[in-house]
Amino acid sequence: MSTIEIEYCVPCGFLDRALAVEEAICRQFADHLNRISLVMGDHGVFIVRVDGEVVFDKADDDFDVDDIVRRVRPHVAGR
């Protein structure tokens, strides 16, 4: 079972993005998760971690919910 953390920038208004990613991950992997957490941040942050490992960072890649779900899959599927 895995733990997902979605850290998002509050001042930037990224809550909707974080909720969209949270919902998509829950729909795909609910049976494989212990917890999914939203973590409030600032300075433009939007990072998705699985068991502490960064699988998506807005600073490096364009935001795409489907791509983020694909990046999460190898870390949680089959556990």
C-alpha positions as CSV (number, residue, x, y, z in Angstrom):
1,M,0.0,0.0,0.0
2,S,1.3,3.4,-0.9
3,T,1.0,7.0,0.4
4,I,0.5,9.9,-2.0
5,E,1.3,13.5,-1.2
6,I,0.2,16.4,-3.4
7,E,1.9,19.6,-2.5
8,Y,0.3,22.7,-4.1
9,C,0.7,26.5,-4.1
10,V,-2.2,28.1,-2.2
11,P,-1.5,31.7,-3.3
12,C,-1.3,30.5,-6.9
13,G,-4.8,29.0,-6.7
14,F,-3.6,25.5,-7.4
15,L,-6.2,23.8,-5.1
16,D,-8.5,22.9,-8.1
17,R,-5.5,21.2,-9.8
18,A,-4.6,19.3,-6.6
19,L,-8.2,18.2,-6.2
20,A,-8.4,17.0,-9.8
21,V,-5.2,15.0,-9.4
22,E,-6.4,13.6,-6.1
23,E,-9.7,12.4,-7.6
24,A,-8.0,10.9,-10.7
25,I,-5.5,9.0,-8.5
26,C,-8.3,7.8,-6.1
27,R,-10.4,6.6,-9.0
28,Q,-7.5,4.5,-10.5
29,F,-5.7,3.3,-7.4
30,A,-8.0,3.5,-4.3
31,D,-7.4,-0.2,-3.6
32,H,-3.6,0.3,-3.5
33,L,-3.4,3.4,-1.3
34,N,-3.1,3.9,2.5
35,R,-3.5,7.6,2.2
36,I,-3.6,10.5,-0.1
37,S,-2.8,13.9,1.3
38,L,-3.0,17.5,0.2
39,V,-0.1,19.6,1.5
40,M,-0.4,23.4,1.3
41,G,2.6,25.2,0.0
42,D,3.7,28.4,-1.8
43,H,6.2,29.8,-4.3
44,G,4.4,28.1,-7.2
45,V,5.0,24.6,-6.0
46,F,3.0,21.6,-7.4
47,I,4.7,18.3,-6.6
48,V,3.3,14.8,-6.4
49,R,5.1,12.2,-4.3
50,V,4.6,8.5,-3.9
51,D,6.1,7.1,-0.8
52,G,8.3,10.2,-0.6
53,E,9.6,9.9,-4.1
54,V,8.8,12.8,-6.5
55,V,6.9,11.5,-9.6
56,F,5.8,15.0,-10.8
57,D,7.1,18.5,-10.3
58,K,5.5,21.4,-12.1
59,A,9.0,23.1,-12.3
60,D,10.1,20.3,-14.6
61,D,7.0,19.3,-16.6
62,D,3.7,20.7,-17.9
63,F,0.6,20.0,-15.8
64,D,-1.4,17.1,-17.2
65,V,-3.7,15.0,-14.9
66,D,-3.5,11.9,-17.2
67,D,0.3,12.1,-17.3
68,I,0.5,12.4,-13.5
69,V,-1.7,9.3,-13.1
70,R,0.6,7.4,-15.6
71,R,3.6,8.4,-13.5
72,V,2.0,7.2,-10.3
73,R,0.9,3.8,-11.8
74,P,4.3,2.0,-11.6
75,H,4.7,2.9,-8.0
76,V,1.4,1.6,-6.8
77,A,0.0,-0.9,-9.2
78,G,0.6,-4.5,-8.3
79,R,1.5,-3.8,-4.7
